[in-house]
């Protein structure tokens, strides 16, 4: 899975906001804010990644995160992205 074309993340002060581009601007009704780990995972999803890839990347980036927590966070993040139509399978 990876992020669909037409969306990017912009850092504004301490927030990361998903910003639509092109034709997606018309259909974009809700602003989506990401935390730092969400922005990190978004960057990972610019290339095709599996859930397992994301869990490993999150654990490598944030050493204090254990496997169970990383997996839970990744599943929730993927669900958020799917609910807003940001992911392609």
JOGIMO-V155269 format. One record per residue. N is the residue number from 1. RES is the residue in three letters. OMEGA is omega in degrees with one decimal (* if undefined). Layout:
# JOGIMO-V155269
[[N,RES,OMEGA] [N,RES,OMEGA]]
This chain:
# JOGIMO-V155269
[[1,UNK,176.9] [2,UNK,178.9] [3,UNK,176.2] [4,UNK,172.3] [5,UNK,176.0] [6,UNK,177.0] [7,UNK,174.0] [8,UNK,179.4] [9,UNK,176.8] [10,UNK,175.3] [11,UNK,177.6] [12,UNK,-172.2] [13,UNK,-179.6] [14,UNK,-179.2] [15,UNK,174.4] [16,UNK,-177.4] [17,UNK,174.3] [18,UNK,-176.5] [19,UNK,176.8] [20,UNK,174.8] [21,UNK,176.2] [22,UNK,-177.5] [23,UNK,-178.7] [24,UNK,-179.1] [25,UNK,-177.6] [26,UNK,-174.7] [27,UNK,-173.2] [28,UNK,-173.5] [29,UNK,-172.8] [30,UNK,175.0] [31,UNK,179.2] [32,UNK,-179.9] [33,UNK,178.8] [34,UNK,171.2] [35,UNK,-176.1] [36,UNK,180.0] [37,UNK,174.9] [38,UNK,177.2] [39,UNK,176.9] [40,UNK,179.9] [41,UNK,176.4] [42,UNK,179.1] [43,UNK,178.4] [44,UNK,-175.9] [45,UNK,172.2] [46,UNK,172.9] [47,UNK,-179.6] [48,UNK,-178.4] [49,UNK,172.3] [50,UNK,175.6] [51,UNK,-179.2] [52,UNK,175.7] [53,UNK,-178.1] [54,UNK,178.0] [55,UNK,179.7] [56,UNK,-179.4] [57,UNK,179.7] [58,UNK,178.9] [59,UNK,178.7] [60,UNK,-178.3] [61,UNK,-177.6] [62,UNK,-171.6] [63,UNK,-178.6] [64,UNK,-177.6] [65,UNK,178.0] [66,UNK,-175.4] [67,UNK,-177.5] [68,UNK,179.3] [69,UNK,179.6] [70,UNK,-179.5] [71,UNK,178.4] [72,UNK,-179.3] [73,UNK,179.9] [74,UNK,179.2] [75,UNK,178.7] [76,UNK,-179.8] [77,UNK,177.7] [78,UNK,178.6] [79,UNK,177.4] [80,UNK,-178.7] [81,UNK,178.7] [82,UNK,-177.6] [83,UNK,178.7] [84,UNK,177.6] [85,UNK,-177.9] [86,UNK,-173.0] [87,UNK,166.9] [88,UNK,-177.1] [89,UNK,*]]
